[in-house]
Amino acid sequence: MNNSKNTHLALTQYYRWYQVYEIPFTKSTIENQLDILSDQVEISSQAGTTKGKDTLADRLQLFEGWKNAHHVKSTKIS
């Protein structure tokens, strides 16, 4: 039972990560995104590298109005 619970918790956070890109940006959605990250988070992508949570809200604004879709076909929790 514990393994099932932990798997569910991990998947919840995984899908929560992508949610911010799928719905309009609001203070609430950005706070929800920040809540799952460490203060020392480092995110590297084609848009550059961001260190720490302080600049993440500004970084997310770059994607305002984009029509993104993430179609996760499978995941494996280990």
Distance bins in CASP14 RR format, pairs under 12 A and 6 or more apart:
PFRMAT RR
TARGET T0000
AUTHOR 0000-0000-0000
RMODE 2
METHOD distances of the structure
MODEL  1
1 7 0 0 0 0 0 1 0 0 0 0 0
1 8 0 0 0 0 0 1 0 0 0 0 0
2 8 0 0 0 0 0 1 0 0 0 0 0
2 9 0 0 0 0 0 1 0 0 0 0 0
3 9 0 0 0 0 0 1 0 0 0 0 0
3 10 0 0 0 0 0 1 0 0 0 0 0
3 77 0 0 0 0 1 0 0 0 0 0 0
3 78 0 0 0 0 0 1 0 0 0 0 0
4 10 0 0 0 0 0 1 0 0 0 0 0
4 11 0 0 0 0 0 1 0 0 0 0 0
4 77 0 0 0 0 0 1 0 0 0 0 0
5 11 0 0 0 0 0 1 0 0 0 0 0
5 12 0 0 0 0 0 1 0 0 0 0 0
5 77 0 0 0 0 0 1 0 0 0 0 0
6 12 0 0 0 0 0 1 0 0 0 0 0
6 13 0 0 0 0 0 1 0 0 0 0 0
6 77 1 0 0 1 0 0 0 0 0 0 0
6 78 0 0 0 0 0 1 0 0 0 0 0
7 13 0 0 0 0 0 1 0 0 0 0 0
7 14 0 0 0 0 0 1 0 0 0 0 0
7 75 0 0 0 0 1 0 0 0 0 0 0
7 76 0 0 0 0 1 0 0 0 0 0 0
7 77 1 0 1 0 0 0 0 0 0 0 0
7 78 0 0 0 0 1 0 0 0 0 0 0
8 14 0 0 0 0 0 1 0 0 0 0 0
8 15 0 0 0 0 0 1 0 0 0 0 0
8 75 0 0 0 0 0 1 0 0 0 0 0
8 77 0 0 0 0 1 0 0 0 0 0 0
9 15 0 0 0 0 0 1 0 0 0 0 0
9 16 0 0 0 0 0 1 0 0 0 0 0
9 36 0 0 0 0 0 1 0 0 0 0 0
9 77 0 0 0 0 1 0 0 0 0 0 0
10 16 0 0 0 0 0 1 0 0 0 0 0
10 17 0 0 0 0 0 1 0 0 0 0 0
10 36 0 0 0 0 0 1 0 0 0 0 0
10 75 0 0 0 0 1 0 0 0 0 0 0
10 76 0 0 0 0 0 1 0 0 0 0 0
10 77 1 0 1 0 0 0 0 0 0 0 0
10 78 0 0 0 0 1 0 0 0 0 0 0
11 17 0 0 0 0 0 1 0 0 0 0 0
11 18 0 0 0 0 0 1 0 0 0 0 0
11 72 0 0 0 0 1 0 0 0 0 0 0
11 74 0 0 0 0 0 1 0 0 0 0 0
11 75 1 0 0 1 0 0 0 0 0 0 0
11 76 0 0 0 0 0 1 0 0 0 0 0
11 77 1 0 0 1 0 0 0 0 0 0 0
12 18 0 0 0 0 0 1 0 0 0 0 0
12 19 0 0 0 0 0 1 0 0 0 0 0
12 32 0 0 0 0 0 1 0 0 0 0 0
12 36 0 0 0 0 1 0 0 0 0 0 0
12 75 0 0 0 0 0 1 0 0 0 0 0
12 77 0 0 0 0 0 1 0 0 0 0 0
13 19 0 0 0 0 0 1 0 0 0 0 0
13 32 0 0 0 0 0 1 0 0 0 0 0
13 33 0 0 0 0 0 1 0 0 0 0 0
13 35 0 0 0 0 1 0 0 0 0 0 0
13 36 1 0 1 0 0 0 0 0 0 0 0
13 37 0 0 0 0 1 0 0 0 0 0 0
13 75 0 0 0 0 0 1 0 0 0 0 0
13 77 0 0 0 0 0 1 0 0 0 0 0
14 36 0 0 0 0 1 0 0 0 0 0 0
14 70 0 0 0 0 0 1 0 0 0 0 0
14 72 1 0 0 1 0 0 0 0 0 0 0
14 74 0 0 0 0 0 1 0 0 0 0 0
14 75 1 0 0 1 0 0 0 0 0 0 0
14 76 0 0 0 0 0 1 0 0 0 0 0
14 77 0 0 0 0 1 0 0 0 0 0 0
15 21 0 0 0 0 0 1 0 0 0 0 0
15 22 0 0 0 0 1 0 0 0 0 0 0
15 32 0 0 0 0 0 1 0 0 0 0 0
15 36 0 0 0 0 0 1 0 0 0 0 0
15 70 0 0 0 0 1 0 0 0 0 0 0
15 72 1 0 0 1 0 0 0 0 0 0 0
15 75 0 0 0 0 1 0 0 0 0 0 0
16 22 0 0 0 0 0 1 0 0 0 0 0
16 23 0 0 0 0 0 1 0 0 0 0 0
16 29 0 0 0 0 0 1 0 0 0 0 0
16 32 1 0 0 1 0 0 0 0 0 0 0
16 33 1 0 0 1 0 0 0 0 0 0 0
16 34 0 0 0 0 0 1 0 0 0 0 0
16 35 0 0 0 0 1 0 0 0 0 0 0
16 36 1 0 1 0 0 0 0 0 0 0 0
16 37 0 0 0 0 0 1 0 0 0 0 0
16 70 0 0 0 0 0 1 0 0 0 0 0
17 29 0 0 0 0 0 1 0 0 0 0 0
17 32 0 0 0 0 0 1 0 0 0 0 0
17 33 1 0 0 1 0 0 0 0 0 0 0
17 34 0 0 0 0 0 1 0 0 0 0 0
17 35 0 0 0 0 0 1 0 0 0 0 0
17 36 1 0 0 1 0 0 0 0 0 0 0
17 37 0 0 0 0 1 0 0 0 0 0 0
17 41 0 0 0 0 0 1 0 0 0 0 0
17 43 0 0 0 0 0 1 0 0 0 0 0
17 56 0 0 0 0 0 1 0 0 0 0 0
17 60 0 0 0 0 0 1 0 0 0 0 0
17 70 0 0 0 0 1 0 0 0 0 0 0
17 72 0 0 0 0 0 1 0 0 0 0 0
17 75 0 0 0 0 0 1 0 0 0 0 0
18 29 0 0 0 0 0 1 0 0 0 0 0
18 32 0 0 0 0 0 1 0 0 0 0 0
18 33 0 0 0 0 1 0 0 0 0 0 0
18 36 0 0 0 0 0 1 0 0 0 0 0
18 68 0 0 0 0 1 0 0 0 0 0 0
18 69 0 0 0 0 1 0 0 0 0 0 0
18 70 1 0 1 0 0 0 0 0 0 0 0
18 71 0 0 0 0 1 0 0 0 0 0 0
18 72 1 0 0 1 0 0 0 0 0 0 0
18 75 0 0 0 0 0 1 0 0 0 0 0
19 25 0 0 0 0 0 1 0 0 0 0 0
19 26 0 0 0 0 0 1 0 0 0 0 0
19 28 0 0 0 0 0 1 0 0 0 0 0
19 29 1 0 0 1 0 0 0 0 0 0 0
19 30 0 0 0 0 0 1 0 0 0 0 0
19 32 1 0 0 1 0 0 0 0 0 0 0
19 33 1 0 0 1 0 0 0 0 0 0 0
19 35 0 0 0 0 0 1 0 0 0 0 0
19 36 0 0 0 0 0 1 0 0 0 0 0
19 60 0 0 0 0 0 1 0 0 0 0 0
19 68 0 0 0 0 0 1 0 0 0 0 0
19 70 0 0 0 0 1 0 0 0 0 0 0
19 72 0 0 0 0 0 1 0 0 0 0 0
20 26 0 0 0 0 1 0 0 0 0 0 0
20 27 0 0 0 0 0 1 0 0 0 0 0
20 28 0 0 0 0 0 1 0 0 0 0 0
20 29 1 0 1 0 0 0 0 0 0 0 0
20 30 1 0 0 1 0 0 0 0 0 0 0
20 31 0 0 0 0 0 1 0 0 0 0 0
20 32 1 0 0 1 0 0 0 0 0 0 0
20 33 1 0 1 0 0 0 0 0 0 0 0
20 34 0 0 0 0 1 0 0 0 0 0 0
20 35 0 0 0 0 0 1 0 0 0 0 0
20 36 0 0 0 0 1 0 0 0 0 0 0
20 37 0 0 0 0 0 1 0 0 0 0 0
20 43 0 0 0 0 0 1 0 0 0 0 0
20 56 0 0 0 0 1 0 0 0 0 0 0
20 57 0 0 0 0 0 1 0 0 0 0 0
20 59 0 0 0 0 0 1 0 0 0 0 0
20 60 1 0 0 1 0 0 0 0 0 0 0
20 61 0 0 0 0 0 1 0 0 0 0 0
20 63 0 0 0 0 1 0 0 0 0 0 0
20 64 0 0 0 0 0 1 0 0 0 0 0
20 66 0 0 0 0 0 1 0 0 0 0 0
20 68 0 0 0 0 1 0 0 0 0 0 0
20 70 0 0 0 0 0 1 0 0 0 0 0
21 29 0 0 0 0 1 0 0 0 0 0 0
21 30 0 0 0 0 0 1 0 0 0 0 0
21 33 0 0 0 0 1 0 0 0 0 0 0
21 45 0 0 0 0 0 1 0 0 0 0 0
21 59 0 0 0 0 0 1 0 0 0 0 0
21 60 0 0 0 0 1 0 0 0 0 0 0
21 62 0 0 0 0 0 1 0 0 0 0 0
21 63 1 0 0 1 0 0 0 0 0 0 0
21 64 0 0 0 0 0 1 0 0 0 0 0
21 65 0 0 0 0 0 1 0 0 0 0 0
21 66 1 0 0 1 0 0 0 0 0 0 0
21 67 0 0 0 0 0 1 0 0 0 0 0
21 68 1 0 1 0 0 0 0 0 0 0 0
21 69 0 0 0 0 1 0 0 0 0 0 0
21 70 1 0 0 1 0 0 0 0 0 0 0
22 29 0 0 0 0 1 0 0 0 0 0 0
22 33 0 0 0 0 0 1 0 0 0 0 0
22 63 0 0 0 0 0 1 0 0 0 0 0
22 65 0 0 0 0 0 1 0 0 0 0 0
22 66 0 0 0 0 0 1 0 0 0 0 0
22 67 0 0 0 0 1 0 0 0 0 0 0
22 68 1 0 0 1 0 0 0 0 0 0 0
22 69 1 0 0 1 0 0 0 0 0 0 0
22 70 1 0 0 1 0 0 0 0 0 0 0
22 71 0 0 0 0 0 1 0 0 0 0 0
22 72 0 0 0 0 0 1 0 0 0 0 0
23 29 1 0 0 1 0 0 0 0 0 0 0
23 30 0 0 0 0 0 1 0 0 0 0 0
23 32 0 0 0 0 0 1 0 0 0 0 0
23 33 0 0 0 0 0 1 0 0 0 0 0
23 60 0 0 0 0 0 1 0 0 0 0 0
23 63 0 0 0 0 0 1 0 0 0 0 0
23 64 0 0 0 0 0 1 0 0 0 0 0
23 65 0 0 0 0 0 1 0 0 0 0 0
23 66 0 0 0 0 0 1 0 0 0 0 0
23 67 0 0 0 0 0 1 0 0 0 0 0
23 68 0 0 0 0 0 1 0 0 0 0 0
23 69 0 0 0 0 0 1 0 0 0 0 0
23 70 0 0 0 0 0 1 0 0 0 0 0
24 30 0 0 0 0 0 1 0 0 0 0 0
24 60 0 0 0 0 0 1 0 0 0 0 0
24 61 0 0 0 0 0 1 0 0 0 0 0
24 63 0 0 0 0 0 1 0 0 0 0 0
24 64 0 0 0 0 1 0 0 0 0 0 0
24 65 1 0 0 1 0 0 0 0 0 0 0
24 66 0 0 0 0 0 1 0 0 0 0 0
24 67 0 0 0 0 0 1 0 0 0 0 0
24 68 0 0 0 0 0 1 0 0 0 0 0
25 31 0 0 0 0 0 1 0 0 0 0 0
25 32 0 0 0 0 0 1 0 0 0 0 0
25 33 0 0 0 0 1 0 0 0 0 0 0
25 56 0 0 0 0 0 1 0 0 0 0 0
25 57 0 0 0 0 1 0 0 0 0 0 0
25 58 0 0 0 0 0 1 0 0 0 0 0
25 59 0 0 0 0 0 1 0 0 0 0 0
25 60 1 0 0 1 0 0 0 0 0 0 0
25 61 1 0 0 1 0 0 0 0 0 0 0
25 62 0 0 0 0 0 1 0 0 0 0 0
25 63 1 0 0 1 0 0 0 0 0 0 0
25 64 1 0 1 0 0 0 0 0 0 0 0
25 65 0 0 0 0 1 0 0 0 0 0 0
25 66 0 0 0 0 0 1 0 0 0 0 0
25 68 0 0 0 0 0 1 0 0 0 0 0
26 32 0 0 0 0 1 0 0 0 0 0 0
26 33 0 0 0 0 0 1 0 0 0 0 0
26 57 0 0 0 0 0 1 0 0 0 0 0
26 60 0 0 0 0 0 1 0 0 0 0 0
26 61 0 0 0 0 0 1 0 0 0 0 0
26 64 0 0 0 0 0 1 0 0 0 0 0
27 33 0 0 0 0 0 1 0 0 0 0 0
27 34 0 0 0 0 0 1 0 0 0 0 0
27 57 0 0 0 0 1 0 0 0 0 0 0
27 60 0 0 0 0 0 1 0 0 0 0 0
28 34 0 0 0 0 0 1 0 0 0 0 0
28 35 0 0 0 0 0 1 0 0 0 0 0
29 35 0 0 0 0 0 1 0 0 0 0 0
29 36 0 0 0 0 0 1 0 0 0 0 0
29 56 0 0 0 0 0 1 0 0 0 0 0
29 57 0 0 0 0 0 1 0 0 0 0 0
29 60 0 0 0 0 1 0 0 0 0 0 0
29 61 0 0 0 0 0 1 0 0 0 0 0
29 63 0 0 0 0 0 1 0 0 0 0 0
29 64 0 0 0 0 0 1 0 0 0 0 0
30 36 0 0 0 0 0 1 0 0 0 0 0
30 37 0 0 0 0 0 1 0 0 0 0 0
30 53 0 0 0 0 0 1 0 0 0 0 0
30 55 0 0 0 0 0 1 0 0 0 0 0
30 56 1 0 0 1 0 0 0 0 0 0 0
30 57 1 0 1 0 0 0 0 0 0 0 0
30 58 0 0 0 0 0 1 0 0 0 0 0
30 59 0 0 0 0 0 1 0 0 0 0 0
30 60 1 0 0 1 0 0 0 0 0 0 0
30 61 0 0 0 0 1 0 0 0 0 0 0
30 63 0 0 0 0 0 1 0 0 0 0 0
30 64 0 0 0 0 0 1 0 0 0 0 0
31 37 0 0 0 0 0 1 0 0 0 0 0
31 53 0 0 0 0 0 1 0 0 0 0 0
31 56 0 0 0 0 0 1 0 0 0 0 0
31 57 0 0 0 0 1 0 0 0 0 0 0
31 60 0 0 0 0 0 1 0 0 0 0 0
32 56 0 0 0 0 0 1 0 0 0 0 0
32 57 0 0 0 0 0 1 0 0 0 0 0
32 60 0 0 0 0 0 1 0 0 0 0 0
33 41 0 0 0 0 0 1 0 0 0 0 0
33 43 0 0 0 0 0 1 0 0 0 0 0
33 53 0 0 0 0 1 0 0 0 0 0 0
33 56 1 0 0 1 0 0 0 0 0 0 0
33 57 0 0 0 0 1 0 0 0 0 0 0
33 59 0 0 0 0 0 1 0 0 0 0 0
33 60 1 0 0 1 0 0 0 0 0 0 0
33 63 0 0 0 0 0 1 0 0 0 0 0
34 41 0 0 0 0 1 0 0 0 0 0 0
34 43 0 0 0 0 0 1 0 0 0 0 0
34 50 0 0 0 0 0 1 0 0 0 0 0
34 52 0 0 0 0 1 0 0 0 0 0 0
34 53 1 0 1 0 0 0 0 0 0 0 0
34 54 0 0 0 0 1 0 0 0 0 0 0
34 55 0 0 0 0 0 1 0 0 0 0 0
34 56 1 0 0 1 0 0 0 0 0 0 0
34 57 1 0 0 1 0 0 0 0 0 0 0
34 59 0 0 0 0 0 1 0 0 0 0 0
34 60 0 0 0 0 1 0 0 0 0 0 0
35 41 0 0 0 0 0 1 0 0 0 0 0
35 53 0 0 0 0 1 0 0 0 0 0 0
35 56 0 0 0 0 0 1 0 0 0 0 0
36 53 0 0 0 0 0 1 0 0 0 0 0
36 56 0 0 0 0 0 1 0 0 0 0 0
37 43 0 0 0 0 1 0 0 0 0 0 0
37 50 0 0 0 0 0 1 0 0 0 0 0
37 51 0 0 0 0 0 1 0 0 0 0 0
37 52 1 0 0 1 0 0 0 0 0 0 0
37 53 1 0 1 0 0 0 0 0 0 0 0
37 54 0 0 0 0 0 1 0 0 0 0 0
37 55 0 0 0 0 0 1 0 0 0 0 0
37 56 1 0 0 1 0 0 0 0 0 0 0
37 57 0 0 0 0 0 1 0 0 0 0 0
37 59 0 0 0 0 0 1 0 0 0 0 0
37 60 0 0 0 0 0 1 0 0 0 0 0
38 51 0 0 0 0 0 1 0 0 0 0 0
38 52 0 0 0 0 1 0 0 0 0 0 0
38 53 1 0 0 1 0 0 0 0 0 0 0
38 56 0 0 0 0 0 1 0 0 0 0 0
39 51 0 0 0 0 0 1 0 0 0 0 0
39 52 1 0 0 1 0 0 0 0 0 0 0
39 53 1 0 1 0 0 0 0 0 0 0 0
39 54 0 0 0 0 1 0 0 0 0 0 0
39 56 0 0 0 0 0 1 0 0 0 0 0
40 50 0 0 0 0 0 1 0 0 0 0 0
40 51 1 0 0 1 0 0 0 0 0 0 0
40 52 1 0 0 1 0 0 0 0 0 0 0
40 53 0 0 0 0 1 0 0 0 0 0 0
40 54 0 0 0 0 0 1 0 0 0 0 0
41 49 0 0 0 0 0 1 0 0 0 0 0
41 50 1 0 0 1 0 0 0 0 0 0 0
41 51 1 0 0 1 0 0 0 0 0 0 0
41 52 1 0 1 0 0 0 0 0 0 0 0
41 53 1 0 0 1 0 0 0 0 0 0 0
41 54 0 0 0 0 0 1 0 0 0 0 0
41 55 0 0 0 0 0 1 0 0 0 0 0
41 56 1 0 0 1 0 0 0 0 0 0 0
41 59 0 0 0 0 0 1 0 0 0 0 0
42 48 0 0 0 0 0 1 0 0 0 0 0
42 49 1 0 0 1 0 0 0 0 0 0 0
42 50 1 0 0 1 0 0 0 0 0 0 0
42 51 1 0 1 0 0 0 0 0 0 0 0
42 52 1 0 0 1 0 0 0 0 0 0 0
42 53 0 0 0 0 0 1 0 0 0 0 0
42 55 0 0 0 0 0 1 0 0 0 0 0
42 56 0 0 0 0 0 1 0 0 0 0 0
42 59 0 0 0 0 0 1 0 0 0 0 0
43 49 1 0 0 1 0 0 0 0 0 0 0
43 50 1 0 1 0 0 0 0 0 0 0 0
43 51 0 0 0 0 1 0 0 0 0 0 0
43 52 0 0 0 0 1 0 0 0 0 0 0
43 53 0 0 0 0 1 0 0 0 0 0 0
43 55 0 0 0 0 1 0 0 0 0 0 0
43 56 1 0 0 1 0 0 0 0 0 0 0
43 59 1 0 0 1 0 0 0 0 0 0 0
43 60 0 0 0 0 0 1 0 0 0 0 0
44 50 0 0 0 0 1 0 0 0 0 0 0
44 51 0 0 0 0 1 0 0 0 0 0 0
44 59 0 0 0 0 0 1 0 0 0 0 0
45 56 0 0 0 0 0 1 0 0 0 0 0
45 59 0 0 0 0 1 0 0 0 0 0 0
45 60 0 0 0 0 0 1 0 0 0 0 0
45 62 0 0 0 0 0 1 0 0 0 0 0
45 63 0 0 0 0 0 1 0 0 0 0 0
46 62 0 0 0 0 0 1 0 0 0 0 0
46 63 0 0 0 0 0 1 0 0 0 0 0
47 55 0 0 0 0 0 1 0 0 0 0 0
47 56 0 0 0 0 0 1 0 0 0 0 0
47 58 0 0 0 0 0 1 0 0 0 0 0
47 59 1 0 0 1 0 0 0 0 0 0 0
47 60 0 0 0 0 0 1 0 0 0 0 0
47 61 0 0 0 0 0 1 0 0 0 0 0
47 62 1 0 0 1 0 0 0 0 0 0 0
47 63 0 0 0 0 1 0 0 0 0 0 0
47 66 0 0 0 0 0 1 0 0 0 0 0
48 55 0 0 0 0 0 1 0 0 0 0 0
48 59 0 0 0 0 1 0 0 0 0 0 0
48 62 0 0 0 0 0 1 0 0 0 0 0
49 55 0 0 0 0 0 1 0 0 0 0 0
49 56 0 0 0 0 0 1 0 0 0 0 0
49 59 0 0 0 0 1 0 0 0 0 0 0
50 56 1 0 0 1 0 0 0 0 0 0 0
50 57 0 0 0 0 0 1 0 0 0 0 0
50 58 0 0 0 0 1 0 0 0 0 0 0
50 59 1 0 1 0 0 0 0 0 0 0 0
50 60 0 0 0 0 1 0 0 0 0 0 0
50 62 0 0 0 0 0 1 0 0 0 0 0
51 59 0 0 0 0 0 1 0 0 0 0 0
52 58 0 0 0 0 0 1 0 0 0 0 0
52 59 0 0 0 0 0 1 0 0 0 0 0
53 59 0 0 0 0 0 1 0 0 0 0 0
53 60 0 0 0 0 0 1 0 0 0 0 0
55 61 0 0 0 0 0 1 0 0 0 0 0
55 62 0 0 0 0 0 1 0 0 0 0 0
56 62 0 0 0 0 0 1 0 0 0 0 0
56 63 0 0 0 0 0 1 0 0 0 0 0
57 63 0 0 0 0 0 1 0 0 0 0 0
57 64 0 0 0 0 0 1 0 0 0 0 0
58 64 0 0 0 0 0 1 0 0 0 0 0
60 66 0 0 0 0 0 1 0 0 0 0 0
60 68 0 0 0 0 0 1 0 0 0 0 0
62 68 0 0 0 0 0 1 0 0 0 0 0
END
